[in-house]
């Protein structure tokens, strides 16, 4: 596996974590929104990741090696809405209350989202460091061929 492949893998991971950070930011921004019906209420969203194993496994079962592997990155398959129940709150004096006096709030757990944001941020940071280290290794490798 070349160092260029490492850069590709780190790049795909950074892209995936960027999607995760944006999704988490959207969830946090809408955490306190209110609606008058469950159909209009914001629902928490989460990205679905999958490893890009296809290229690595094309050589067949048991034949995967560092020599014939193109590397394994990550891709975002999509973003799904949470199926956790919405929060119904009885507030008959609220201007957005329905006929029964209920308002609907998103199913966003702020503490979970903050932990998710910290995790995504650390993962992004780790991949940036990985790419930087790979760049330094490539640079040192090129300098090895230079004469003093």
Secondary structure, DSSP 8 states (H G I E B T S, - for coil): --HHHHHHHHHHHHHHHHHHHHHHHHHHHTTT-EESSTTTS---EEEEEEE--HHHHTT-TT---TTT-----EEEEEEEE--S--EEEE-TTSTT--TTSEEEE----HHHHHHHHHHHHHHHHHHHHHHHHHHHHHHHHHHHTS--
